[in-house]
């Protein structure tokens, strides 16, 4: 009982911190540009409030929060502030610290990186996707060639979330091939490494103010000690867990955005001063039911992810979540009144961003859904 009470208190504290930050007057910063240009002060504010250390183990100055703790805080943050883009940047920072560095780094790497991440003095960006290849492992071309006790990295990476803010990059590079499949190794590459160039990329036009950039690696020489995790196993042991955690926490942003849309739509109905018909009440009751179902499924996914359950358990819940979320989003789409100003990037115009996040989630979930259906059709579903 004491453990459960402590957990609830921890979740409540994180949610309150998130809501307080979401309530700050950040409109001038978010309208001016993204976090990589005029809004670095916003990142520093988050650091001062302690939000950037949530996922870092307590031994390195963080809170050691679980995914199950962070998920409702992300929901509260987007629900209160309507900034899915900022939530994306925040979540990527938390996942990199928890899954990649705390989860895979050696002792000296953890001591060097994690305290700075917990304090918000260091930011790391995952460099996986490439121009023209996305994150398709068959098409990724960045290489790391071994020369003595060093590696030479060459290639390009794109769509690096938080890249403009980052002082180190976790670069996935091809280091070999086995059975027709590429072996990937992850390297910790400091921003000042000779041969590394950080380049601006066209604004995404959505999920502002989350910053993105490209990098080019031209003969970057790194020591063996720069390897993160096991050589040749980065795809299975780092990339897949990172993306799974990202999908789980993004469900919190989707929940917050959908909840915000439902509340805004309800407020519009109330302010219209027109008698609300029974069928409208019924529709809103359906919105609430779908939202609660999605919330429970997302929390189950976060709990399973933290508890080390079989990856299939998490995948099945993500499939269920995205189907429910898409159904809810489509049901309320026609009732949303967009703000007169600001458009999709305005502080309260979360609808387009949430629709895009659901679309991205559905893309991954369709593959999981096919896999789930295949196990049923061939009679090998896990009991």
Phi, psi and omega in degrees: 000318180297322180296314179298319181295318179298321180296316179298320179295321179295316178298316180299318180296316180296320179297318181295320177299317181296317181294320179297319179293317181299332182277355179293153178278090183251011187299321181297320181290315184287333178283332186286333183169207180250179183296340183278350182241272188270357188245025178298333177299330178295318178297320178294324177297317178298322178296315180298326179282354177086005185289333185279352179254006186307315188271353182282136178305148182301329181297342181245019173097006181257194181260346181064031183293147177272163175302322180297330177283320186286324185306306181293334177290320176297318177301314181295322181297311181289322179298322182276322187252342178065040181234074180300327180295316178295322177298322179298313179299316180298314181296319180299319177300314181295319182289319177302315180295317186280310187275314187274309185278301180296328185275336187230342184288157174278176186303314182292324178294319178298315181297328182282325191256315191296318179301320178294322178292321179297324181275355182078013179270346178228144177226137179241141180241139178275125182250091185242305184290156181227155177300130178077355182237337186061225179250025178284113185299333180291336186252352179291134188242347180302131184240156172230110184258128182283133175223101185065238178259018180234169174232144178247119184257135177220136177151186180228147176229150182222166177057045179278104177297131183070008181306314180299337180270343195280145173251003170206152183235140176260101189262128176265123183226152178283126180239008179167190180208139178223126177056036180082001178247143180286142171264133179245141175235141179261139181235139173272113186244109177298150182301327184276006181300128177303134181095351177264125179238126176265127184236143175291155174228157181305143179301140181293331181085004179207171181052035174288148009260030180296123183270147177224158178206178172244158171226151174239135178245116184235091180067038179287120181263124181231145177284165177303329182293350179278351181290133177255121181078203184272138179298133176080359184241016187293327182295311183288322190261345181236309183296309182297314176298323178298311183292327177294315179296322179297316179298320181294312182288329176296335175298330176294319177295320178297316178300314180299318179293318179294318178298320179296318179296317179298315181294319179296319180294319177298319179296321178297320178296320181294320184284343180290343179059021175261140181302129183275119184288161181300322182292329177291317176301320180294320179297318180292325174297323176294321176302313181298321181293316179296320180296318180293321177296316179297319180298317181293319179296318180297319180291325174297319179297317179295319178295319178293322180296316180288327184279000178074021178295164179304139184303331179298324179299318179291317180300316181298321180289325176293320175301311180299316181300311185293327176295316179295315183297318179295319178300315180293315182298319178291327181291326183262353187304314184289348183260353182283132173258114180290148177298151180294333180229159175100324179062201185301334183265001179294156186299336181249000182268073183274346189304311182294320179295318180294319177299321179292318178297320177296319178299317178296319179294321179295326179300314178290323183290334178297321177295319178293324180294319177297319179297318179296315179295323179297319181295327177288319185289328181263004174074030181238025180296141180295133182295000000 
